[in-house]
Amino acid sequence: MHKYTTEIFYSDEDEGYIAVVPELPGCSAFGETEEEALKEIKVAIKLWIEAAKKEGRGTPKPKGKELLKAVMEVKSEV
C-alpha cells in the first residue's frame, strides 16, 4: 500500500467527488461518493506508479507527515 496524501472534495460541476494526489502530478479519480473516489484513487496511484516505472521515471517519496505539519503550521498562524 502506498502512503501518499490524498485530497477528496465535492465538485458541483461534476456532481461527484474528485480525489487527487498532489505528490503524483496528474493523478486523480472520480466517484459518486467519497468512498468510491477513495477506491478509484487507489487504483490510479497504482497505475501512475506502474507507468512511471515503465517510462523510467522515479516515483516521489510520500510526504504525508511533512504536508500535514505544513498545514498545521498555517492553521496555527490563522
Secondary structure, DSSP 8 states (H G I E B T S, - for coil): ------EEEEETTTTEEEEE-TTSTT-EEEESSHHHHHHHHHHHHHHHHHHHHHTT-------HHHHHHHHHHHHHH-
